[in-house]
Amino acid sequence: QGMGPGAEPVPCGAPRLLAEELIRDGLSVQVGPLVTTDHVVRGKERAIWAAQGARAADMESAVIAARAGNRPVAAVRVVVDGPGHRLLHPGTIGRGLAARRILARTGPALERWAVLLVRGQDERETEARTP
């Protein structure tokens, strides 16, 4: 789920199901809250958010998710600048290229996740109409 200062959490649609699909494709996965802020989170602030349960921080996921309406949403992030890896550092280029390759591998899992959600929704609608 996304969260931010004073913001309502935005739940992810079936996060465990998405995690299972990503793992099926050989990707390493962590599931948990993602904080969305209006700035890059560093240092002590990073530790504060982590103590509150945030797995990562970004500047856009909750904003985009809030516009999804009733549609299920998910945020898949590949972290380039974590503890011990500053954002403004020459090593960011290599980590960024590696992250791009990993993100490219998430497409099939995201597609399967979406299909499974639609099928689940269809089954619930069919069951609701059955006398």
HELIX and SHEET records of a PDB file:
HELIX    1   1 PRO A   15  ARG A   24  1                                  10    
HELIX    2   2 GLY A   43  ALA A   51  1                                   9    
HELIX    3   3 SER A   61  ALA A   66  1                                   6    
HELIX    4   4 GLY A   91  ALA A  104  1                                  14    
HELIX    5   5 GLY A  107  ARG A  129  1                                  23    
SHEET    1   A 3 GLY A   2  MET A   3  0                                        
SHEET    2   A 3 LEU A  34  THR A  36  1                                        
SHEET    3   A 3 ALA A  56  ASP A  58  1                                        
END                                                                             
